[in-house]
């Protein structure tokens, strides 16, 4: 039996556009490490085992959110669903190791024939349990960064973010990344 916890995602910390994302297991570690550009900083995170699927494809939500100067975190109910380019499979044989079934980045997948692009979604009504969990997750992010943001120059300041969140089959939500807009 394969170890579902032996899947990892490596991303260039200043990357953009999905060209600098690698998925690896212990079996492909050396191959991936040899491809990484020298002199860059990378983030590694555990791959979400058993992701929730949308029409057979791995997906994530691009949610829009605000953190206000008082550190309250707000989540907008409308989001986008962004999918992988091909149906999901974690078969790690060499012939099927096409990252476009594992990576949900729009820039990587949008040129694939039949790819749906950004699919509008009312997370609050279509995925109500996930909306609550994403809201809690975003509140935890605000709490974690509060010591860095406690010196606001105005009580009216706020910051707008796009947050990428993936859910697994059990409904656990995982933060992929935060984009300051």
Secondary structure, 3 states (H helix, E strand, C coil): CCCHHHCEEEEECCCCCCCCEEEECHHHHHHHHHHCCCCCCEEEEECCCCECEECCEEEEEEEEEEEECCCCEEEEEEEEEEECCCCCCCCCCHHHCCHHHCCCCHHHHCCCCCCCCCEEEEHHHHCHHHHHHHHHHHHHHHHHHCCCCCCCCCCCCEEEEEEEEEEECCCCEEEEEEEEC
